[in-house]
Amino acid sequence: AHALLHACLHPEEAREPHGIEISVADLWRRLSGMHADYAHGIIPDLSGPLDVPLFNTLRARMFRDRPAIDLTAHRDQRGIFVETAKVRGGGGQTSYSTTESGITRGEHYHLRKIERFVVISGTAEILIRHVLDGPETTVKLEVHGDKPMAVDMPTGWAHNITNIGDQPLLTQFWINEVYDPDDPDTFAERV
């Protein structure tokens, strides 16, 4: 509406509208795929020039039926782990975990994933070791929620995170791809 009002007040700046040629069948396939992803809480690949406006239209229509998206909290003796956002097309996924005092998570490495840790609250020790090196080459980082910092895990490096504080640890994670249980790119390896 603002752009239309601006064009009426300043006709010398008016532009020709640009469209994108697309068949009805292709539009239906895109919308159907977006709907299937979003019905499971996944944000679809939005890299095409028409994808963001299509997805925003779809979200607006779906909102009344589902104004909030249920997330699954995976609970065990270590704490909880929740995947909060999954984005196809390279956006990856964001998640968080709580970790009880003295508990370690991780003990694995990746060969292709880009993974970032951010401690939101609490105190943690992060250990990172190249899988071909011995324990004497381990990088040790102490991170605190009151001094935010990002720690990116390099590929081929085993890593873990341990709650070394006396309060539950809250950690946010970002990975560049949506988790695929058939191709997890996660290999067990103690640091």
PAZAPA-4460 file (N, C-alpha, C; in steps of 0.05 Angstrom, whole numbers, plus 32768, in hexadecimal, padded with zeros to 4 digits):
% residues 191
    n_x    n_y    n_z   ca_x   ca_y   ca_z    c_x    c_y    c_z   seq   type   mol
   8011   7FE8   8000   8000   8000   8000   8011   8019   8000     1      A     A
   8027   8019   8010   8039   8030   8011   8045   8035   7FF5     2      H     A
   804E   8020   7FE7   805A   8023   7FCD   8046   802E   7FB9     3      A     A
   802D   8025   7FBB   8018   802E   7FA9   8012   804C   7FAE     4      L     A
   8011   8054   7FC7   800C   8070   7FCE   8024   8081   7FC3     5      L     A
   803C   8078   7FC7   8054   8086   7FBE   8053   808A   7FA0     6      H     A
   804B   8075   7F91   804A   8076   7F74   8034   808A   7F6B     7      A     A
   801E   808C   7F79   8009   809F   7F72   8012   80BC   7F77     8      C     A
   8021   80C0   7F8C   802B   80DB   7F93   8043   80E3   7F82     9      L     A
   8052   80D0   7F78   806A   80D5   7F69   806A   80C4   7F4F    10      H     A
   8058   80CB   7F3C   8055   80BA   7F24   806F   80B9   7F13    11      P     A
   8080   80CD   7F15   8098   80CD   7F06   80AB   80B7   7F0F    12      E     A
   80A7   80AC   7F27   80B8   8097   7F32   80AB   807B   7F2F    13      E     A
   8094   807A   7F23   8085   8061   7F21   8095   804D   7F10    14      A     A
   8094   8034   7F17   80A2   8020   7F08   808E   800B   7EFD    15      R     A
   8097   7FFF   7EE8   8087   7FE9   7EDD   8089   7FD1   7EF0    16      E     A
   8073   7FC4   7EF5   8075   7FAC   7F07   8083   7F96   7EF8    17      P     A
   8093   7F86   7F06   80A1   7F6F   7EFB   8094   7F56   7F04    18      H     A
   8091   7F43   7EF3   8085   7F2A   7EFA   8099   7F13   7EF6    19      G     A
   8091   7EFC   7EFE   80A1   7EE4   7EFB   808F   7ED0   7EEC    20      I     A
   8098   7EC7   7ED6   8089   7EB3   7EC6   808B   7E98   7ED4    21      E     A
   8073   7E8D   7ED9   8072   7E73   7EE7   8058   7E65   7EDF    22      I     A
   805A   7E4B   7EDA   8041   7E3D   7ED3   8031   7E38   7EEC    23      S     A
   8017   7E33   7EE8   8006   7E2D   7EFF   800F   7E13   7F0D    24      V     A
   8017   7E00   7EFD   8020   7DE6   7F08   8039   7DEB   7F19    25      A     A
   804C   7DFB   7F10   8065   7E00   7F1F   805E   7E10   7F38    26      D     A
   804C   7E23   7F36   8044   7E32   7F4E   8037   7E20   7F63    27      L     A
   8026   7E0D   7F59   8019   7DFA   7F6B   802F   7DE8   7F79    28      W     A
   8043   7DDF   7F69   8058   7DCE   7F75   8067   7DDE   7F8B    29      R     A
   806E   7DF7   7F85   807C   7E07   7F99   806C   7E0B   7FB2    30      R     A
   8053   7E13   7FAF   8042   7E17   7FC6   803D   7DFD   7FD6    31      L     A
   8039   7DE7   7FC8   8035   7DCD   7FD5   804E   7DC5   7FE5    32      S     A
   8065   7DC9   7FD9   807E   7DC2   7FE7   8082   7DD4   7FFF    33      G     A
   807D   7DEE   7FFC   807F   7E00   8013   806C   7DF9   8029    34      M     A
   8053   7DF2   8021   803F   7DEA   8035   8048   7DD1   8044    35      H     A
   8052   7DBD   8035   805B   7DA4   8042   8071   7DA9   8056    36      A     A
   8085   7DBA   804E   809A   7DC1   8061   8090   7DD0   8079    37      D     A
   8081   7DE5   8074   8078   7DF6   808A   8064   7DE8   809C    38      Y     A
   8055   7DD5   8092   8043   7DC5   80A3   8053   7DB6   80B8    39      A     A
   806D   7DB1   80B3   807F   7DA3   80C6   8091   7DB7   80D3    40      H     A
   808C   7DD1   80D1   809C   7DE6   80DE   80B5   7DED   80D0    41      G     A
   80BA   7DE3   80B8   80D2   7DE8   80A9   80CE   7E00   8096    42      I     A
   80E0   7E13   8096   80DE   7E29   8083   80EA   7E1F   8069    43      I     A
   80DC   7E21   8053   80E5   7E16   803A   80FC   7E27   802E    44      P     A
   8108   7E1C   8019   811D   7E2A   800B   8111   7E43   7FFF    45      D     A
   811C   7E5A   8005   8111   7E74   7FFC   8124   7E82   7FE9    46      L     A
   8134   7E73   7FDA   8149   7E7F   7FCA   813F   7E8A   7FAF    47      S     A
   8128   7E82   7FA6   811D   7E8B   7F8D   8110   7EA7   7F8F    48      G     A
   810E   7EB5   7F79   8103   7ED1   7F7B   80E6   7ED2   7F83    49      P     A
   80D7   7EBD   7F7F   80BB   7EBD   7F86   80B5   7EB0   7FA1    50      L     A
   80C9   7EA3   7FAC   80C5   7E92   7FC4   80BD   7EA1   7FDD    51      D     A
   80C9   7EB8   7FE3   80C2   7EC7   7FFB   80A6   7ED1   7FFA    52      V     A
   809D   7EDE   7FE5   8081   7EE7   7FE5   806D   7ED0   7FE5    53      P     A
   8073   7EB9   7FD7   8062   7EA2   7FD8   8060   7E97   7FF5    54      L     A
   8077   7E94   8002   8078   7E89   801D   8069   7E9C   8030    55      F     A
   806D   7EB6   802E   8060   7EC8   8040   8041   7EC7   803C    56      N     A
   8038   7EC4   8023   801B   7EC0   801E   8011   7EA6   802B    57      T     A
   8020   7E91   8028   8019   7E77   8034   8018   7E79   8052    58      L     A
   802D   7E85   805E   802E   7E88   807B   8016   7E98   8086    59      R     A
   800F   7EAD   8077   7FF9   7EBE   8080   7FDF   7EAE   8080    60      A     A
   7FDC   7E9D   806C   7FC3   7E8C   806A   7FC3   7E77   8080    61      R     A
   7FDA   7E6B   8085   7FDC   7E55   8099   7FDB   7E5F   80B6    62      M     A
   7FDF   7E79   80BA   7FE2   7E83   80D5   7FC9   7E7E   80E6    63      F     A
   7FB2   7E83   80DC   7F9A   7E7F   80EC   7F96   7E62   80F5    64      R     A
   7F9F   7E4F   80E4   7F9D   7E33   80EC   7FB3   7E2A   80FF    65      D     A
   7FCA   7E37   80FE   7FE0   7E30   810F   7FF1   7E49   8115    66      R     A
   7FE8   7E58   812A   7FF7   7E70   8131   8011   7E6B   813F    67      P     A
   8016   7E53   8148   802F   7E4C   8155   8037   7E30   814C    68      A     A
   8051   7E2B   814C   805C   7E12   8142   8066   7E02   815A    69      I     A
   805B   7DEA   815F   8064   7DDA   8175   8080   7DCF   816E    70      D     A
   8092   7DD0   8182   80AD   7DC6   8180   80AF   7DAE   8193    71      L     A
   80C1   7D9C   818C   80C6   7D84   819D   80DE   7D88   81AE    72      T     A
   80DB   7D84   81C8   80F1   7D85   81DB   80FA   7D69   81DF    73      A     A
   8113   7D63   81D6   811F   7D48   81DA   812C   7D49   81F6    74      H     A
   8122   7D39   8208   812C   7D39   8224   813B   7D20   822A    75      R     A
   8151   7D23   8239   815F   7D0C   8244   816E   7D16   825D    76      D     A
   817F   7D06   8268   818C   7D0C   8281   819F   7D25   827F    77      Q     A
   81A6   7D2C   8267   81B8   7D43   8263   81A9   7D5E   8264    78      R     A
   818F   7D5D   825C   817F   7D76   825B   816B   7D73   8244    79      G     A
   8166   7D89   8236   8154   7D88   821F   8162   7D93   8206    80      I     A
   8158   7D8B   81EF   8162   7D95   81D5   814A   7D9B   81C4    81      F     A
   8148   7DB3   81B9   8131   7DBC   81A9   813B   7DC8   818F    82      V     A
   8131   7DBE   8178   8136   7DCA   815E   8121   7DE0   815B    83      E     A
   812B   7DF9   8158   8118   7E10   8158   8112   7E19   813C    84      T     A
   8124   7E17   8129   811F   7E20   810E   812F   7E0F   80FA    85      A     A
   8121   7E06   80E5   812E   7DF7   80D0   8128   7E05   80B6    86      K     A
   813D   7E0A   80A6   8139   7E1A   808D   8147   7E0A   8076    87      V     A
   8137   7E03   8062   8142   7DF5   804B   8152   7E09   8039    88      R     A
   8162   7DFF   8028   8170   7E10   8014   8189   7E1D   801F    89      G     A
   8194   7E13   8035   81AD   7E1D   803F   81AB   7E2E   8058    90      G     A
   8192   7E33   8061   818E   7E42   807A   8195   7E32   8093    91      G     A
   8193   7E18   8091   819A   7E06   80A6   8185   7E04   80BC    92      G     A
   818F   7E00   80D4   817D   7DFE   80EB   8189   7E09   8104    93      Q     A
   8178   7E13   8115   817F   7E1E   812F   8172   7E0D   8145    94      T     A
   8180   7E09   815A   8176   7DFA   8170   8182   7E04   818A    95      S     A
   8178   7DFA   81A0   8184   7E00   81BA   8183   7DE8   81CC    96      Y     A
   8194   7DE8   81E0   8194   7DD3   81F4   8198   7DDE   820F    97      S     A
   818E   7DD0   8223   8196   7DD5   823E   81A7   7DBD   8246    98      T     A
   81BB   7DC2   8256   81CD   7DAD   825F   81D1   7DB0   827D    99      T     A
   81CD   7D9A   828B   81CF   7D9A   82A8   81ED   7D9D   82B0   100      E     A
   81F2   7DA6   82C8   820D   7DAA   82D3   821D   7D90   82D1   101      S     A
   8236   7D92   82C7   8248   7D7B   82C5   8243   7D69   82AD   102      G     A
   822F   7D6F   829D   8228   7D5E   8286   8236   7D68   826D   103      I     A
   823F   7D55   825C   824C   7D5A   8242   8239   7D52   822B   104      T     A
   8238   7D63   8217   822A   7D5C   81FE   823E   7D5C   81E7   105      R     A
   8238   7D4F   81D2   8249   7D4F   81BA   8258   7D35   81B8   106      G     A
   8273   7D37   81B8   8285   7D20   81B4   8281   7D15   8198   107      E     A
   8282   7D27   8184   827F   7D1F   8168   828D   7D34   8157   108      H     A
   828D   7D2E   813D   8298   7D41   8129   8287   7D3F   8110   109      Y     A
   828A   7D53   80FE   827C   7D54   80E5   8290   7D57   80CE   110      H     A
   8289   7D4F   80B6   829A   7D52   809F   8291   7D68   808C   111      L     A
   8278   7D71   808E   826F   7D86   807C   825F   7D9C   808B   112      R     A
   8253   7D96   80A2   8242   7DA9   80AF   8251   7DC1   80BA   113      K     A
   8245   7DD8   80B8   824E   7DF0   80C6   823D   7DF2   80DF   114      I     A
   824A   7DF2   80F6   823B   7DF2   810F   8246   7E08   8121   115      E     A
   8233   7E17   812D   823A   7E2D   8140   822D   7E28   815A   116      R     A
   823D   7E2C   8170   8233   7E2B   818C   8233   7E47   8197   117      F     A
   821E   7E4E   81A6   821D   7E67   81B5   8211   7E60   81D0   118      V     A
   8220   7E65   81E6   8216   7E61   8201   8206   7E7A   8208   119      V     A
   81EC   7E75   820E   81DA   7E8B   8215   81DB   7E91   8233   120      I     A
   81DB   7E7C   8243   81DE   7E80   8260   81EC   7E68   826C   121      S     A
   81FB   7E6E   8281   820B   7E5A   828E   8228   7E5B   8286   122      G     A
   8237   7E47   828E   8254   7E46   8288   825A   7E2B   827D   123      T     A
   8269   7E2A   8267   8270   7E11   8259   828D   7E10   8252   124      A     A
   8296   7DF8   8250   82B1   7DF3   8244   82AC   7DE4   822A   125      E     A
   82B7   7DEF   8215   82B6   7DE2   81FA   82D1   7DD7   81F4   126      I     A
   82D2   7DBD   81ED   82EB   7DB1   81E5   82E9   7DAA   81C7   127      L     A
   82FF   7DAF   81B8   82FF   7DAA   819B   831A   7D9F   8194   128      I     A
   831A   7D87   8186   8333   7D7A   817F   8330   7D6F   8163   129      R     A
   8345   7D74   8152   8345   7D68   8137   8346   7D4A   813A   130      H     A
   8336   7D3B   812B   8334   7D1E   812E   834E   7D0F   8128   131      V     A
   8361   7D1C   811A   837A   7D0E   8114   8390   7D15   8128   132      L     A
   838A   7D28   813B   839D   7D30   814F   8397   7D23   816A   133      D     A
   83AC   7D23   817B   83A9   7D18   8195   839C   7D2C   81A9   134      G     A
   8396   7D23   81C1   8389   7D34   81D5   8399   7D4D   81DD   135      P     A
   83B3   7D4C   81D9   83C4   7D63   81E1   83BF   7D7C   81CF   136      E     A
   83B1   7D78   81B9   83AC   7D8F   81A7   838F   7D9A   81AA   137      T     A
   8381   7D91   81BF   8366   7D99   81C3   8364   7DB7   81C9   138      T     A
   8352   7DC5   81BC   834C   7DE1   81C2   8337   7DE1   81D7   139      V     A
   833C   7DF1   81ED   8329   7DF2   8203   831F   7E0F   8205   140      K     A
   8305   7E13   8204   82F9   7E2E   8207   82E6   7E2E   821E   141      L     A
   82E7   7E43   822F   82D3   7E47   8243   82C1   7E5D   823A   142      E     A
   82A7   7E58   8239   8294   7E6C   822F   827F   7E71   8244   143      V     A
   8275   7E8A   8245   8262   7E92   8259   824B   7EA0   824B   144      H     A
   8233   7E9B   8255   821B   7EA8   824A   821B   7EC6   824D   145      G     A
   8229   7ED0   8262   8229   7EED   8266   823E   7EFB   8254   146      D     A
   824D   7EEC   8245   8260   7EF7   8231   825D   7EE8   8217   147      K     A
   8248   7EEF   8207   8241   7EDF   81EF   8258   7EDE   81DB   148      P     A
   825B   7EC6   81D1   826F   7EC1   81BB   8266   7EA9   81AC   149      M     A
   826D   7EA8   8192   8266   7E92   8181   827F   7E80   817E   150      A     A
   827B   7E66   817F   8291   7E53   817B   8288   7E42   8163   151      V     A
   8296   7E43   814D   8291   7E33   8135   82A2   7E1A   8136   152      D     A
   8295   7E03   8132   82A2   7DEA   8132   82AE   7DE4   8117   153      M     A
   82C8   7DE1   8114   82D3   7DDB   80FA   82CE   7DBE   80F3   154      P     A
   82CB   7DB8   80D9   82C7   7D9D   80D0   82DF   7D8C   80D6   155      T     A
   82DB   7D73   80DD   82F1   7D61   80E3   82FC   7D64   80FF   156      G     A
   82EE   7D74   810F   82F7   7D79   812B   82E1   7D6E   813E   157      W     A
   82E8   7D5B   814F   82D6   7D52   8163   82D1   7D68   8177   158      A     A
   82B9   7D6A   8181   82B2   7D7F   8194   829E   7D76   81A9   159      H     A
   829F   7D84   81BF   828B   7D80   81D4   8287   7D9A   81E3   160      N     A
   8272   7D9A   81F3   826C   7DB1   8205   8263   7DA5   8220   161      I     A
   826F   7DB0   8235   826A   7DA6   8250   8261   7DBE   8261   162      T     A
   824B   7DB9   8270   8242   7DCE   8284   8255   7DCC   829C   163      N     A
   8266   7DE1   829F   8278   7DE1   82B6   826E   7DF4   82CC   164      I     A
   8256   7DFE   82C9   824A   7E0F   82DD   8238   7DFF   82EF   165      G     A
   822B   7E0D   8302   8219   7DFF   8314   81FB   7E04   830D   166      D     A
   81F6   7E12   82F7   81DB   7E17   82EE   81D8   7E0A   82D2   167      Q     A
   81BF   7E04   82CA   81BC   7DF9   82AF   81C8   7E0B   829A   168      P     A
   81D4   7DFF   8286   81E1   7E0C   826F   81CC   7E0E   8259   169      L     A
   81CA   7E26   824D   81B8   7E2A   8236   81CA   7E31   821E   170      L     A
   81C9   7E20   8209   81DA   7E24   81F2   81C9   7E24   81D9   171      T     A
   81CF   7E37   81C7   81C2   7E39   81AD   81D5   7E2D   8198   172      Q     A
   81CA   7E1F   8185   81D9   7E13   816F   81CE   7E1B   8154   173      F     A
   81E0   7E1F   8141   81D7   7E23   8125   81E8   7E11   8114   174      W     A
   81DA   7E03   8101   81E8   7DF1   80EE   81DE   7DF9   80D2   175      I     A
   81EF   7DF8   80BF   81E8   7E02   80A4   81D5   7DF1   8094   176      N     A
   81CE   7DDA   809E   81BB   7DC8   808F   81A7   7DBC   80A3   177      E     A
   8190   7DB5   8098   817B   7DA9   80A8   8184   7D8C   80AE   178      V     A
   8180   7D84   80C7   8189   7D69   80CF   817A   7D54   80BF   179      Y     A
   8189   7D41   80B4   817E   7D2A   80A5   8188   7D11   80B3   180      D     A
   8175   7D02   80C0   817D   7CEA   80CE   8189   7CD5   80BC   181      P     A
   8183   7CD6   80A1   818F   7CC3   808E   81AB   7CCB   8085   182      D     A
   81B3   7CE4   808B   81CE   7CEE   8084   81D6   7D03   8098   183      D     A
   81DB   7CFA   80B1   81DF   7D0D   80C7   81FA   7D1C   80C7   184      P     A
   820E   7D12   80B9   8229   7D1E   80BA   8232   7D23   80D7   185      D     A
   822D   7D0F   80E8   8235   7D11   8104   8243   7CF7   810B   186      T     A
   825D   7CF8   8112   826D   7CE1   8117   8277   7CE1   8134   187      F     A
   8271   7CCD   8143   8279   7CCB   815F   8298   7CCC   8161   188      A     A
   82A1   7CDD   8173   82BE   7CDF   8178   82C2   7CEE   8192   189      E     A
   82CE   7CE2   81A6   82D4   7CF0   81BF   82EA   7D04   81BC   190      R     A
   82E7   7D1B   81C8   82FC   7D2F   81C6   8313   7D26   81D8   191      V     A
***
